[in-house]
Amino acid sequence: MAFCTQWIDDETAATSIEYAFIAALIALGIVGAVGEIAPALNSIFERVAEPM
């Protein structure tokens, strides 16, 4: 019974899980931003490549 109580009160992994959620949100933000910027960058690279 003491093990169960200790296991329930243990919060050492909570910080790791929070950091994982933060990293996942940052990754989603980066993916979303790249998805929005990609068409504009593609057109810029095409305009630069045409004269070459």
DSSP file (Angstrom, degrees, kcal/mol; ACC not computed):
  #  RESIDUE AA STRUCTURE BP1 BP2  ACC     N-H-->O    O-->H-N    N-H-->O    O-->H-N    TCO  KAPPA ALPHA  PHI   PSI    X-CA   Y-CA   Z-CA
    1    1 A M     >        0   0    0      0, 0.0     4,-2.0     0, 0.0     5,-0.2   0.000 360.0 360.0 360.0 -36.3    0.0    0.0    0.0
    2    2 A A  H  >  +     0   0    0      1,-0.2     4,-2.5     2,-0.2     5,-0.2   0.869 360.0  55.6 -64.1 -36.2    2.9    2.4    0.7
    3    3 A F  H  > S+     0   0    0      2,-0.2     4,-2.7     1,-0.2    -1,-0.2   0.918 106.9  49.4 -62.4 -43.5    4.2    1.8   -2.8
    4    4 A C  H  > S+     0   0    0      2,-0.2     4,-2.3     1,-0.2    -2,-0.2   0.910 112.1  47.8 -62.2 -43.3    0.9    2.8   -4.3
    5    5 A T  H  X S+     0   0    0     -4,-2.0     4,-1.9     1,-0.2    -1,-0.2   0.910 113.6  47.3 -64.5 -42.6    0.7    6.0   -2.3
    6    6 A Q  H  X S+     0   0    0     -4,-2.5     4,-0.9     1,-0.2    -2,-0.2   0.900 111.7  51.0 -65.8 -40.2    4.3    6.9   -3.1
    7    7 A W  H  < S+     0   0    0     -4,-2.7     3,-0.3     1,-0.2    -2,-0.2   0.887 111.0  47.8 -65.6 -39.5    3.7    6.2   -6.8
    8    8 A I  H  < S+     0   0    0     -4,-2.3    -1,-0.2     1,-0.2    -2,-0.2   0.869 113.8  47.1 -69.6 -36.5    0.6    8.4   -6.9
    9    9 A D  H  < S+     0   0    0     -4,-1.9     2,-0.4    -5,-0.2    -1,-0.2   0.595  86.1 109.3 -80.8 -11.4    2.4   11.2   -5.1
   10   10 A D     <  +     0   0    0     -4,-0.9     3,-0.1    -3,-0.3    -3,-0.0  -0.532  35.1 168.1 -72.5 122.0    5.5   11.0   -7.4
   11   11 A E    >>  +     0   0    0     -2,-0.4     4,-0.6     1,-0.1     3,-0.6   0.127  41.6 108.8-119.3  18.6    5.6   14.1   -9.7
   12   12 A T  H 3> S+     0   0    0      1,-0.2     4,-0.6     2,-0.2     3,-0.4   0.835  81.3  48.7 -68.9 -31.2    9.2   13.7  -11.1
   13   13 A A  H 3> S+     0   0    0      1,-0.2     4,-2.2     2,-0.2    -1,-0.2   0.635  91.6  80.8 -82.4 -12.7    7.9   12.8  -14.6
   14   14 A A  H <> S+     0   0    0     -3,-0.6     4,-2.2     1,-0.2    -1,-0.2   0.892  90.7  50.8 -61.3 -40.2    5.4   15.6  -14.7
   15   15 A T  H  X S+     0   0    0     -4,-0.6     4,-2.5    -3,-0.4    -1,-0.2   0.911 109.1  51.1 -65.3 -41.8    8.1   18.1  -15.7
   16   16 A S  H  X S+     0   0    0     -4,-0.6     4,-2.1     1,-0.2    -1,-0.2   0.902 110.5  48.9 -62.3 -41.0    9.4   15.8  -18.5
   17   17 A I  H  X S+     0   0    0     -4,-2.2     4,-2.2     2,-0.2    -1,-0.2   0.898 110.1  51.5 -66.1 -40.2    5.8   15.5  -19.9
   18   18 A E  H  X S+     0   0    0     -4,-2.2     4,-2.3     1,-0.2    -2,-0.2   0.918 109.9  49.2 -62.8 -43.1    5.3   19.2  -19.8
   19   19 A Y  H  X S+     0   0    0     -4,-2.5     4,-2.5     1,-0.2    -1,-0.2   0.874 109.2  53.2 -64.0 -36.4    8.6   19.8  -21.7
   20   20 A A  H  X S+     0   0    0     -4,-2.1     4,-2.2     2,-0.2    -2,-0.2   0.908 109.2  48.7 -64.9 -41.5    7.5   17.2  -24.2
   21   21 A F  H  X S+     0   0    0     -4,-2.2     4,-2.3     2,-0.2    -2,-0.2   0.905 111.6  49.5 -63.5 -41.7    4.1   19.0  -24.7
   22   22 A I  H  X S+     0   0    0     -4,-2.3     4,-2.3     1,-0.2    -2,-0.2   0.925 111.4  48.9 -63.3 -44.2    6.0   22.4  -25.1
   23   23 A A  H  X S+     0   0    0     -4,-2.5     4,-2.4     1,-0.2    -2,-0.2   0.887 110.4  51.5 -62.7 -38.9    8.3   20.8  -27.7
   24   24 A A  H  X S+     0   0    0     -4,-2.2     4,-2.4     2,-0.2    -1,-0.2   0.901 109.9  49.2 -65.4 -40.7    5.4   19.3  -29.6
   25   25 A L  H  X S+     0   0    0     -4,-2.3     4,-2.1     2,-0.2    -2,-0.2   0.895 111.2  49.3 -65.6 -39.5    3.7   22.7  -29.7
   26   26 A I  H  X S+     0   0    0     -4,-2.3     4,-2.3     2,-0.2    -2,-0.2   0.921 110.8  50.6 -64.2 -43.2    6.8   24.4  -31.0
   27   27 A A  H  X S+     0   0    0     -4,-2.4     4,-2.5     1,-0.2    -2,-0.2   0.904 109.8  50.0 -62.2 -41.6    7.2   21.7  -33.6
   28   28 A L  H  X S+     0   0    0     -4,-2.4     4,-2.4     1,-0.2    -1,-0.2   0.889 110.0  51.4 -63.9 -38.2    3.6   22.2  -34.8
   29   29 A G  H  X S+     0   0    0     -4,-2.1     4,-2.3     2,-0.2    -2,-0.2   0.902 110.6  48.0 -64.0 -41.2    4.2   25.9  -35.0
   30   30 A I  H  X S+     0   0    0     -4,-2.3     4,-2.7     2,-0.2     5,-0.2   0.927 111.9  49.3 -65.5 -44.8    7.3   25.5  -37.1
   31   31 A V  H  X S+     0   0    0     -4,-2.5     4,-2.1     1,-0.2    -2,-0.2   0.914 112.8  48.0 -61.6 -42.8    5.5   23.0  -39.4
   32   32 A G  H  X S+     0   0    0     -4,-2.4     4,-1.5     2,-0.2    -1,-0.2   0.901 112.3  48.4 -64.1 -41.4    2.6   25.4  -39.8
   33   33 A A  H  X S+     0   0    0     -4,-2.3     4,-2.1     2,-0.2    -2,-0.2   0.911 111.5  49.0 -66.8 -42.5    4.9   28.4  -40.5
   34   34 A V  H  X S+     0   0    0     -4,-2.7     4,-2.3     1,-0.2    -1,-0.2   0.886 108.1  55.3 -65.0 -37.7    6.9   26.5  -43.1
   35   35 A G  H  < S+     0   0    0     -4,-2.1    -1,-0.2    -5,-0.2    -2,-0.2   0.844 111.8  43.6 -63.1 -33.2    3.7   25.4  -44.8
   36   36 A E  H  < S+     0   0    0     -4,-1.5     4,-0.4     1,-0.1    -2,-0.2   0.831 118.4  42.9 -79.3 -33.5    2.6   29.0  -45.1
   37   37 A I  H  X S+     0   0    0     -4,-2.1     4,-2.2     1,-0.2     3,-0.4   0.750  94.2  81.1 -85.2 -25.8    6.0   30.4  -46.2
   38   38 A A  H  X S+     0   0    0     -4,-2.3     4,-2.6     1,-0.2     5,-0.2   0.871  89.4  50.1 -55.2 -47.2    6.9   27.6  -48.7
   39   39 A P  H  > S+     0   0    0      0, 0.0     4,-2.0     0, 0.0    -1,-0.2   0.906 112.1  48.7 -61.4 -38.8    4.8   28.8  -51.7
   40   40 A A  H  > S+     0   0    0     -4,-0.4     4,-1.8    -3,-0.4    -2,-0.2   0.918 113.1  46.9 -65.4 -43.1    6.3   32.3  -51.4
   41   41 A L  H  X S+     0   0    0     -4,-2.2     4,-2.6     1,-0.2     5,-0.2   0.890 109.2  55.4 -65.3 -38.7    9.8   31.0  -51.2
   42   42 A N  H  X S+     0   0    0     -4,-2.6     4,-2.1    -5,-0.2    -1,-0.2   0.917 107.8  48.0 -61.4 -43.7    9.2   28.7  -54.1
   43   43 A S  H  X S+     0   0    0     -4,-2.0     4,-2.1     2,-0.2    -1,-0.2   0.879 111.1  51.6 -66.4 -36.2    8.1   31.6  -56.3
   44   44 A I  H  X S+     0   0    0     -4,-1.8     4,-2.0     2,-0.2    -2,-0.2   0.935 110.9  47.2 -63.9 -46.1   11.2   33.6  -55.3
   45   45 A F  H  X S+     0   0    0     -4,-2.6     4,-2.2     1,-0.2    -2,-0.2   0.862 110.7  52.8 -65.8 -35.1   13.5   30.7  -56.1
   46   46 A E  H  X S+     0   0    0     -4,-2.1     4,-1.6    -5,-0.2    -1,-0.2   0.903 109.2  49.0 -66.6 -40.5   11.8   30.2  -59.5
   47   47 A R  H  < S+     0   0    0     -4,-2.1    -2,-0.2     1,-0.2    -1,-0.2   0.864 113.8  46.5 -65.9 -35.6   12.2   33.9  -60.4
   48   48 A V  H  < S+     0   0    0     -4,-2.0     4,-0.5     1,-0.2    -2,-0.2   0.869 112.8  49.8 -73.6 -35.4   15.9   33.8  -59.5
   49   49 A A  H >< S+     0   0    0     -4,-2.2     3,-0.6     1,-0.2    -2,-0.2   0.768  94.7  73.6 -76.8 -25.8   16.5   30.5  -61.4
   50   50 A E  T 3< S+     0   0    0     -4,-1.6    -1,-0.2     1,-0.2    -2,-0.1   0.911  96.3  47.1 -57.9 -47.2   14.8   31.7  -64.6
   51   51 A P  T 3         0   0    0      0, 0.0    -1,-0.2     0, 0.0    -2,-0.2   0.754 360.0 360.0 -68.6 -19.6   17.6   34.0  -65.7
   52   52 A M    <         0   0    0     -3,-0.6    -2,-0.2    -4,-0.5    -3,-0.1   0.520 360.0 360.0 -75.3 360.0   20.3   31.4  -65.0
